Amino acid sequence: MTEPHYVVKFADGQKAVWSLTQMVAEINRDRSDDWEPYTKDDWTEGWTHFINHDEVRIVGFHLR
């Protein structure tokens, strides 16, 4: 099965299509050494708690 891709919208109105791998990388970006990284299995929890939704949010998804 193909990895899902998500349409994300930034505060400036720009949109991009991110793979699930890119979503996980964004959640885990710039964390301390003791950070336990989120994975493709639990990324929704990380997205909910650690992404500033005023700056970037999911507005759609599709399979490529």
N, C-alpha and C positions, 0 to 999 in steps of 0.2 A: 504494500500500500504506500502511496505517496505521502510524504510529510505534509501536514496542513500548513497553509500560509494565512497570515492575518493582515488585514488592512488596518494600518494604524494612522491616526491623525494627530498632528502636532499642534501646539498652541498657535503657531503662525498660519495654520490652515493647510499646510503641506500634508500630503498623504504619501505613504510608502507601503509596500508589501514586504512583510518580514516572514521568514520561515520560523518554524517552531524553535530551531536551533538559535536563530537570531534573538528571539524573544527571551530564551533562557540566558543567553549571553548578556542581554541588557539588564536582566534582574540581578545577575551575579557581578556586574561591572563595578569596579572601584570599591570592593569590600575589603575588610581587614583580613589578616592572615588566619584568624580563628573562625571566619565565616564558613558555614557548611553550605556549599552551593546547592541551589535548587536544580532539579533535573527536568526532563521531559515528562516525568511521572507526577511531579508535584508543583509544576510551574505556576498553575493558577493561584495557588496560595501566595507564592512569592509576588506575582503580579499585583494581587489585591493589596498586599501589605507594604510593598517596597517600591512601587512605581508611583510617581507623582502624576495623578490623572488630570491635573490641570495642564501638564506639559505634553503628555502623550496618552492616547487611549485607543482601544480597539473599537473599530467601527464596522468591521465585517470580516469574513473569512472565505476562503475557497481552497479547493484542491487543485494543484497544478498538474 
